[in-house]
Amino acid sequence: MDGKYNAKSPAVKRIMREACELQAATDHYWARPLEDNLFEWHFTVRGPSGTDFEGGLYHGRILLPPEYPMKPPNIILLTPSGRFEVNKKICLSISGHHPETWQPSWSIRTALLALVAFMPTDGQGTIGALDYTPEERQVLAKRSANWSCDQCGHIAGHLASSDEEAAPLSTEESELVGQITFKEEDNAAAAAATASQNNSPVSEAAEVVAEAQPDGSVAGSQAVILGLLVAIALLLYRRMFLLE
């Protein structure tokens, strides 16, 4: 790829540095840029131990934007896992679906570690998430060892041997993955709180008032008063019902 990219580009410099850092595969992950495209990477990660994905090998693509690392990558899983849809961009706080939570200090390695950490979590109905049963995921994990990529070949040989106990994550890796995981949990909690608020009596009352206010005329004001009375009655009824 010599001469194909601007060596002075911050994105190219960063990606080349990460390619050097990730040159040696570990027993957790393997990642390489394509020979003809520095901004598209393929990766293989090992399923987390003690979960439905234990023993599984999962292959996918990472699409880096020209503004990387100022903007997040998109992550696409190619191996069936029962957790993420294949050939679809995954919605996580480390992916292009959430540029507001991405931090330039994060990297491809960070994204891979966080992806593995997210696998056992609840999909929460996010884009690209699946909720297969544990049994179905375990079957897919066993099958994944035989999966082959058209460009990378048989993925079983990508990772370092796992015969020995897996090397623990470094302090830096653990802290970064922890930060991302907490962000994802906060996002899920915020979404749940919003949904709960939208279904609350107060929210329903507000909708009643909004529907009852056609304009700013006298008739509109009377409609607002009527709407408020209906809303208050609804709130009182709900509270009395819950107390019984």
C-alpha positions as CSV (number, residue, x, y, z in Angstrom):
1,M,0.0,0.0,0.0
2,D,3.0,2.3,-0.3
3,G,2.2,5.5,-2.1
4,K,-1.5,4.8,-2.0
5,Y,-2.2,6.9,1.1
6,N,-1.0,10.3,2.4
7,A,1.6,9.4,5.0
8,K,1.0,12.8,6.7
9,S,-2.7,12.1,7.2
10,P,-3.5,11.8,11.0
11,A,-5.8,8.9,10.2
12,V,-3.2,7.0,8.2
13,K,-0.6,7.5,10.8
14,R,-2.9,6.3,13.5
15,I,-4.1,3.2,11.6
16,M,-0.5,2.3,10.6
17,R,0.6,2.5,14.2
18,E,-2.3,0.3,15.3
19,A,-1.5,-2.2,12.6
20,C,2.0,-2.5,14.0
21,E,0.7,-2.9,17.6
22,L,-1.8,-5.6,16.5
23,Q,0.6,-7.5,14.3
24,A,1.0,-10.3,16.7
25,A,-2.2,-12.2,17.4
26,T,-3.2,-13.0,21.0
27,D,-5.5,-15.7,22.4
28,H,-8.2,-13.1,22.7
29,Y,-8.2,-11.3,19.3
30,W,-6.7,-11.1,15.9
31,A,-7.0,-8.1,13.5
32,R,-5.6,-7.0,10.2
33,P,-6.3,-4.3,7.6
34,L,-7.1,-5.6,4.1
35,E,-4.1,-5.6,1.7
36,D,-5.8,-3.2,-0.7
37,N,-7.7,-1.0,1.9
38,L,-6.2,0.4,5.0
39,F,-9.5,1.6,6.2
40,E,-11.2,-1.8,6.3
41,W,-10.0,-4.4,8.8
42,H,-11.0,-8.0,9.4
43,F,-10.9,-9.5,12.9
44,T,-11.5,-12.7,14.9
45,V,-12.3,-12.7,18.6
46,R,-12.7,-15.6,21.0
47,G,-16.0,-15.9,22.9
48,P,-15.9,-15.0,26.6
49,S,-15.3,-17.8,29.0
50,G,-18.2,-18.9,31.3
51,T,-20.8,-17.7,28.8
52,D,-23.0,-19.1,26.0
53,F,-20.2,-18.0,23.6
54,E,-17.4,-20.0,25.3
55,G,-15.3,-21.9,22.7
56,G,-16.7,-19.8,19.9
57,L,-14.6,-17.9,17.3
58,Y,-16.3,-14.8,15.8
59,H,-15.1,-13.1,12.6
60,G,-16.1,-9.6,11.4
61,R,-15.2,-6.4,9.7
62,I,-14.2,-3.0,11.0
63,L,-14.9,0.0,8.7
64,L,-12.8,3.0,9.7
65,P,-14.0,6.5,8.7
66,P,-11.5,9.0,7.0
67,E,-11.7,11.0,10.2
68,Y,-10.6,8.2,12.5
69,P,-9.8,8.3,15.4
70,M,-11.9,11.5,15.8
71,K,-14.9,9.5,14.6
72,P,-15.8,5.9,15.6
73,P,-15.6,2.8,13.4
74,N,-18.4,0.7,12.2
75,I,-18.4,-3.0,13.3
76,I,-20.0,-5.8,11.3
77,L,-20.0,-9.4,12.5
78,L,-19.8,-12.1,9.8
79,T,-20.0,-15.2,11.9
80,P,-23.4,-16.2,13.3
81,S,-23.4,-15.8,17.1
82,G,-27.0,-15.5,18.2
83,R,-26.1,-12.1,19.8
84,F,-25.5,-9.9,16.7
85,E,-27.0,-10.0,13.3
86,V,-24.5,-10.9,10.5
87,N,-23.6,-8.4,7.8
88,K,-25.2,-5.5,9.7
89,K,-23.6,-2.6,11.5
90,I,-23.7,-3.2,15.3
91,C,-25.2,-0.5,17.5
92,L,-22.8,0.0,20.5
93,S,-21.3,2.9,22.3
94,I,-18.0,2.1,20.5
95,S,-19.5,2.1,17.0
96,G,-20.6,4.6,14.4
97,H,-24.1,4.6,15.7
98,H,-23.0,6.6,18.8
99,P,-20.4,9.1,17.8
100,E,-21.3,11.2,20.9
101,T,-19.8,8.5,23.2
102,W,-16.7,7.7,21.2
103,Q,-13.3,8.9,22.5
104,P,-10.3,9.3,20.2
105,S,-8.1,7.6,22.8
106,W,-10.0,4.3,22.1
107,S,-8.6,2.1,19.4
108,I,-9.4,-1.0,17.3
109,R,-8.0,-3.1,20.2
110,T,-10.3,-1.4,22.6
111,A,-13.3,-1.9,20.3
112,L,-12.5,-5.6,20.0
113,L,-12.2,-6.1,23.8
114,A,-15.4,-4.2,24.4
115,L,-17.2,-6.2,21.7
116,V,-16.3,-9.4,23.6
117,A,-17.4,-7.9,26.9
118,F,-20.8,-6.9,25.3
119,M,-21.6,-10.4,23.9
120,P,-23.1,-11.8,27.1
121,T,-25.2,-8.7,27.8
122,D,-28.9,-8.1,27.0
123,G,-29.4,-6.7,23.5
124,Q,-32.0,-4.2,24.8
125,G,-33.6,-4.3,21.3
126,T,-30.7,-2.2,19.8
127,I,-29.9,-2.2,16.1
128,G,-28.2,-5.4,15.1
129,A,-28.9,-7.2,18.4
130,L,-30.4,-10.8,18.6
131,D,-31.8,-12.6,21.6
132,Y,-31.2,-16.3,20.8
133,T,-31.6,-18.9,23.6
134,P,-28.5,-20.1,25.4
135,E,-28.8,-23.5,23.7
136,E,-28.9,-21.9,20.3
137,R,-25.9,-19.7,21.0
138,Q,-23.9,-22.7,22.3
139,V,-24.6,-24.6,19.1
140,L,-23.5,-21.6,17.0
141,A,-20.3,-21.3,19.2
142,K,-19.4,-25.0,18.4
143,R,-20.0,-24.4,14.7
144,S,-18.0,-21.2,14.5
145,A,-14.7,-23.0,14.7
146,N,-15.3,-24.3,11.2
147,W,-16.2,-20.9,9.8
148,S,-14.1,-19.5,6.9
149,C,-13.8,-16.0,5.5
150,D,-13.6,-15.5,1.7
151,Q,-10.7,-13.1,2.2
152,C,-9.0,-14.3,5.4
153,G,-9.5,-18.1,5.1
154,H,-10.2,-20.5,7.9
155,I,-10.5,-18.4,11.1
156,A,-9.5,-21.2,13.5
157,G,-5.9,-20.5,12.9
158,H,-6.0,-16.8,13.6
159,L,-5.7,-16.7,17.3
160,A,-2.8,-17.7,19.5
161,S,-3.1,-21.1,21.2
162,S,-5.5,-21.2,24.1
163,D,-4.2,-24.5,25.6
164,E,-2.7,-22.5,28.4
165,E,-4.6,-20.1,30.6
166,A,-5.5,-17.0,28.8
167,A,-3.3,-14.0,29.5
168,P,-5.1,-11.4,31.8
169,L,-6.0,-8.0,30.4
170,S,-3.6,-5.2,31.1
171,T,-4.7,-2.5,33.6
172,E,-5.1,-0.1,30.6
173,E,-7.3,-2.6,28.7
174,S,-9.4,-3.3,31.8
175,E,-10.0,0.4,32.5
176,L,-10.9,1.2,29.0
177,V,-13.3,-1.7,28.6
178,G,-14.8,-0.8,32.0
179,Q,-15.4,2.8,30.9
180,I,-17.1,1.7,27.7
181,T,-19.2,-0.9,29.4
182,F,-20.4,1.6,32.0
183,K,-21.4,4.0,29.2
184,E,-23.4,1.2,27.5
185,E,-25.2,0.4,30.8
186,D,-25.9,4.1,31.3
187,N,-27.4,4.3,27.8
188,A,-29.6,1.3,28.5
189,A,-30.7,2.7,31.8
190,A,-31.5,6.1,30.2
191,A,-33.5,4.4,27.5
192,A,-35.4,2.4,30.0
193,A,-36.2,5.5,32.1
194,T,-37.4,7.3,29.0
195,A,-39.7,4.5,28.1
196,S,-41.0,4.4,31.6
197,Q,-41.6,8.1,31.6
198,N,-43.4,8.0,28.3
199,N,-45.8,5.3,29.7
200,S,-46.4,7.2,33.0
201,P,-49.7,8.9,33.9
202,V,-48.0,12.3,33.7
203,S,-46.9,11.6,30.2
204,E,-50.4,10.5,29.3
205,A,-51.9,13.6,30.9
206,A,-49.6,15.8,28.9
207,E,-50.7,14.1,25.7
208,V,-54.4,14.7,26.6
209,V,-53.6,18.4,27.2
210,A,-51.7,18.6,23.9
211,E,-54.5,17.0,21.9
212,A,-57.1,19.4,23.6
213,Q,-55.2,22.6,22.6
214,P,-56.0,23.3,18.9
215,D,-54.9,27.0,19.0
216,G,-54.7,30.1,21.1
217,S,-58.3,31.2,20.8
218,V,-60.9,31.4,23.6
219,A,-62.3,28.0,22.5
220,G,-58.7,26.7,22.6
221,S,-58.3,27.9,26.2
222,Q,-61.5,26.2,27.2
223,A,-60.2,23.0,25.6
224,V,-57.0,23.4,27.5
225,I,-58.9,23.7,30.8
226,L,-61.0,20.7,29.9
227,G,-57.9,18.7,29.0
228,L,-56.3,19.6,32.4
229,L,-59.4,18.5,34.3
230,V,-59.3,15.2,32.4
231,A,-55.6,14.8,33.1
232,I,-56.0,15.5,36.8
233,A,-58.9,13.0,37.0
234,L,-56.8,10.4,35.2
235,L,-53.9,10.9,37.7
236,L,-56.1,10.6,40.7
237,Y,-57.7,7.5,39.4
238,R,-54.4,5.9,38.7
239,R,-53.1,6.7,42.2
240,M,-56.2,5.4,43.9
241,F,-56.0,2.2,41.8
242,L,-52.4,1.6,42.7
243,L,-53.0,2.2,46.4
244,E,-55.8,-0.4,46.6
